[in-house]
Amino acid sequence: KIFTLPSEEGNQRHQEFMKDSSLGSYMLFVKEFCIDATSETGRLGRLLNHSRSAPNLKAWQLPNEKRVVMKAIQDIPAGTQLTWDYGEEDTEVLKELPWLKK
């Protein structure tokens, strides 16, 4: 199940998930809230991948809502991996997770 929760609680969960490398962590932090998509569900949004250099989707927060939508920023051929730039800019996070720079 995907959960929307306050960013502070999301940070706490993320720290717990990072202690167990078998879990993984699928957290999306958006200003004052966090979407925790770590658990498997029928929603396919958690399977969207990161690409800083060649994303084909862009994320937007819906005004006054705790929802994020993805929109294609170019034509995407069938069978193409869907990617978006996670937008991480925290230097400590990028140092710890260098793949976010790509």
C-alpha positions in Angstrom: 0.0 0.0 0.0 1.3 3.5 -0.8 1.2 5.8 2.1 1.3 9.6 2.2 2.8 10.9 5.4 4.6 13.9 6.9 8.2 14.3 5.7 9.5 13.9 9.2 7.9 10.4 9.5 9.1 9.6 6.0 12.7 10.4 7.0 12.3 8.1 10.1 11.0 5.2 7.9 13.7 5.8 5.3 16.4 5.5 8.0 14.9 2.2 9.2 14.6 0.8 5.7 18.3 1.7 5.0 19.4 -0.5 8.0 18.2 -3.6 6.1 19.6 -3.8 2.6 17.1 -6.5 1.7 14.2 -4.1 2.1 15.0 -1.3 -0.3 13.4 2.1 0.0 11.0 3.7 -2.4 10.3 7.1 -0.8 9.4 10.2 -2.7 9.8 13.4 -0.7 7.7 16.4 -1.9 8.1 19.5 0.3 5.9 18.9 3.3 5.0 15.3 2.6 6.4 11.9 1.6 5.0 9.1 -0.5 6.2 5.7 0.8 5.9 3.2 -2.0 8.2 0.6 -0.4 5.5 -2.1 -0.2 4.4 -4.0 -3.3 1.0 -3.0 -4.6 -0.9 -3.2 -7.8 0.1 0.4 -8.5 2.9 0.6 -11.1 4.2 4.0 -10.3 6.7 2.6 -7.9 8.4 0.9 -10.8 9.3 4.2 -12.5 13.1 4.6 -12.6 15.5 7.4 -12.3 17.4 9.2 -15.0 18.9 12.6 -14.5 20.3 12.8 -18.0 17.5 11.4 -20.1 14.1 11.4 -18.3 11.0 10.9 -20.4 8.6 11.8 -17.6 8.2 14.9 -15.3 6.6 14.9 -11.9 4.2 17.6 -10.6 2.5 18.0 -7.3 -1.1 18.7 -7.7 -1.9 22.1 -6.1 -3.3 21.9 -2.5 -3.2 18.0 -2.6 -0.8 15.4 -1.4 -0.6 13.8 -4.8 2.0 13.6 -7.5 1.3 13.0 -11.2 3.7 12.0 -13.9 3.5 13.4 -17.5 5.4 12.4 -20.6 7.8 15.1 -21.7 8.3 13.5 -25.1 6.8 10.7 -27.2 7.6 7.4 -25.6 7.8 4.3 -27.8 6.1 1.2 -26.5 8.4 -1.0 -24.5 10.6 2.0 -23.4 11.5 2.2 -19.7 9.7 5.0 -18.0 12.1 7.4 -16.2 12.1 10.7 -14.4 14.7 12.8 -12.6 14.3 12.2 -8.8 15.6 15.7 -8.4 17.9 15.0 -5.4 20.3 17.9 -4.7 21.4 17.2 -1.2 25.2 16.7 -1.4 25.3 14.3 1.5 22.7 12.1 -0.2 24.4 12.3 -3.5 27.7 11.3 -1.9 26.0 8.3 -0.3 24.0 7.4 -3.4 26.2 8.4 -6.4 23.9 6.7 -8.9 21.4 9.6 -8.4 23.9 11.9 -10.3 23.3 9.9 -13.5 
